[in-house]
């Protein structure tokens, strides 16, 4: 088994205070179990019709919403020969979208790309202080499909682990602009 943290540290991608946290496919086991069970066979990657499951660091599959979204088709479950991806695991993991400073609406430039592509309507736009409505993410409505990521012209939508969001000085509400 590959120690992802050591590999990233050797490549200069980690500092002592950070740790590698990646978004695994839906229905993935907890990280330790996932990396122990996954054989890196790439069958889930090949089965994914939207190609959001990609080979990540260490050869393990991870989600990348840069070009598309997950439609939760369950093809990855059917393709996985182990219990690394299995219906007995939770459908989604604890990653949620946050908006970075690149958000055009936050710079008072009209843009609603993320909200227009959010099928569960977890991103709403509300007028706060100004003429341009600001995006607000309802984490309870978010299904973690990633549909909000690829349409953003400035790559302002990023998925972060809930645990990481809770450990910062900002509240979760401030980070997601709810």
C-alpha positions in Angstrom: 0.0 0.0 0.0 1.2 3.5 -0.8 1.5 6.1 1.9 -0.1 9.1 0.2 1.1 11.6 2.8 4.7 10.5 2.5 4.6 10.6 -1.3 3.1 14.1 -1.3 5.6 15.3 1.2 8.5 14.0 -0.9 7.0 15.7 -3.9 6.8 19.0 -2.0 3.0 19.1 -2.0 2.5 18.9 1.8 3.7 20.8 4.8 3.8 19.4 8.3 0.5 21.1 9.2 -1.5 19.8 6.2 -2.7 16.4 5.3 -3.8 14.9 2.0 -7.6 14.8 1.9 -9.3 13.7 -1.3 -12.9 13.2 -2.4 -13.5 9.5 -3.1 -16.3 8.1 -5.3 -19.8 7.9 -3.9 -20.5 4.9 -1.6 -16.8 4.7 -0.7 -15.7 3.2 2.5 -13.9 5.3 5.2 -10.5 6.3 4.0 -8.4 3.7 5.8 -10.8 0.9 4.8 -11.0 2.3 1.2 -7.2 2.3 0.7 -6.9 -1.2 2.2 -9.8 -2.6 0.1 -9.1 -0.8 -3.2 -7.0 -2.9 -5.6 -6.4 0.1 -7.9 -8.0 -2.0 -10.7 -9.5 1.1 -12.3 -12.8 -0.6 -13.0 -14.8 2.2 -11.3 -12.9 4.7 -13.4 -13.7 2.9 -16.6 -17.4 2.4 -15.6 -18.0 6.1 -14.8 -20.1 7.5 -17.6 -19.4 11.1 -16.7 -15.6 10.5 -16.2 -15.6 12.3 -12.8 -13.8 9.3 -11.2 -10.2 9.7 -12.0 -6.9 8.1 -10.9 -5.5 10.2 -8.1 -2.3 10.3 -6.1 -1.1 6.8 -5.2 -3.3 5.3 -8.0 -6.5 5.4 -5.9 -9.7 6.7 -7.5 -11.0 10.2 -6.6 -13.6 12.6 -7.8 -12.8 15.5 -10.1 -15.7 17.8 -11.0 -13.7 20.0 -13.4 -15.5 18.7 -16.5 -18.8 17.2 -15.3 -20.9 16.0 -12.4 -21.7 12.7 -10.7 -25.2 11.5 -11.5 -25.1 8.7 -8.9 -25.7 6.0 -11.6 -24.2 3.3 -9.3 -22.0 2.0 -12.2 -18.9 2.4 -9.9 -20.6 0.1 -7.3 -21.3 -2.5 -9.9 -17.7 -2.4 -11.2 -15.9 -2.5 -7.9 -14.7 -6.1 -7.2 -14.2 -5.3 -3.5 -16.0 -3.5 -0.7 -14.1 -0.3 -1.3 -17.2 1.1 -3.1 -20.3 -0.6 -1.9 -24.0 0.2 -1.3 -23.6 -0.5 2.4 -21.5 2.6 2.7 -23.0 6.1 2.8 -23.9 7.5 -0.6 -21.9 10.7 -0.1 -19.0 11.7 1.9 -18.5 14.8 4.1 -17.3 17.2 1.4 -19.2 20.3 0.7 -18.9 23.2 -1.8 -17.5 26.5 -0.7 -16.9 29.7 -2.7 -13.5 31.2 -3.0 -12.6 34.9 -3.5 -12.7 34.3 -7.3 -16.6 34.4 -7.2 -17.7 37.0 -9.7 -21.0 37.7 -7.9 -19.0 38.5 -4.8 -17.1 41.0 -6.9 -20.4 42.6 -8.0 -20.3 41.1 -11.4 -23.5 39.3 -12.5 -23.0 35.5 -12.6 -25.3 32.7 -11.6 -23.5 29.8 -13.3 -23.3 27.6 -10.2 -26.9 28.1 -9.2 -28.3 27.6 -12.7 -26.6 24.2 -12.8 -27.6 23.0 -9.3 -30.5 20.6 -9.8 -31.4 20.3 -6.1 -31.3 24.1 -6.0 -28.9 24.1 -3.1 -27.4 27.4 -4.4 -29.7 30.4 -4.1 -29.0 34.0 -4.8 -30.0 36.7 -2.4 -29.5 40.4 -2.3 -27.4 41.4 0.7 -25.6 44.7 0.3 -25.6 45.8 -3.3 -27.2 45.4 -6.7 -25.8 41.9 -7.5 -27.4 38.9 -5.7 -24.9 36.8 -3.8 -24.7 33.0 -3.9 -25.7 31.1 -0.8 -25.2 27.4 -0.4 -27.7 25.4 1.6 -25.6 22.4 2.8 -28.7 20.5 3.8 -30.0 20.6 0.2 -26.6 19.9 -1.4 -26.3 16.3 -2.7 -22.5 16.7 -3.5 -22.9 16.0 -7.2 -20.4 18.7 -8.2 -22.7 20.2 -10.9 -21.8 23.6 -9.6 -18.0 23.3 -10.2 -17.4 23.0 -14.0 -19.7 25.8 -15.1 -18.0 28.4 -12.9 -16.0 30.6 -15.2 -13.5 31.4 -12.4 -13.2 28.0 -10.7 -14.6 29.7 -7.5 -16.5 26.6 -6.3 -14.4 24.1 -4.5 -15.3 21.0 -2.4 -13.8 20.9 1.1 -14.1 18.3 3.8 -16.7 19.2 6.5 -14.1 18.5 9.2 -11.7 21.0 7.7 -14.5 23.6 7.5 -15.4 23.2 11.2 -11.8 23.6 12.4 -11.2 27.0 11.0 -12.0 30.3 12.7 -14.8 31.0 10.2 -18.2 29.5 10.8 -19.5 27.0 8.3 -22.2 29.5 7.4 -19.6 32.2 6.6 -17.5 29.8 4.4 -20.4 28.7 2.3 -21.9 32.2 2.2 -25.3 31.0 3.5 
